[in-house]
Amino acid sequence: MGSDGETGFLADSGGKSHLEDRQSMQDHHIPHGSTLTAYGMTCAFDGLNGGASCRHDGTGHGFTINTLSYRFF
């Protein structure tokens, strides 16, 4: 959250971090049913519940999040 109270998303692309605001985030879409692997984490995007599940490849620990809930494992 910025000093003005606006929320954002910290994106890291190849070691170049930057804060994305809500408007710029709307331009990014990951198709449901896709998986994405980066920095030792693999995330699966579920079209059924509109959420994602991300797991650390080495430990198996991670989280699941959707519009209704979140869970750590």
C-alpha positions, 0 to 999 in steps of 0.5 A: 500500500502506498503512502496515499492509501492506494493498493498495488501489486509488486511485480518482479520480472527478471530481478526488476521489481516495480509496483503496478497500480490497479489500472496497469494490472487490468491489462494482464490476464492469465488464462484459466487452466494455465500454470506458471512456474517462476522462482521455485514456485508453481501456480495453477489458475482455476477457472472453476472457482476463479482462484489460484493455488501456488506451491513451492517446488522444493517443499510443497508448501504454499497457498490457495486463494480465491474470491471467497477464501484463502488457505496455507498448506 
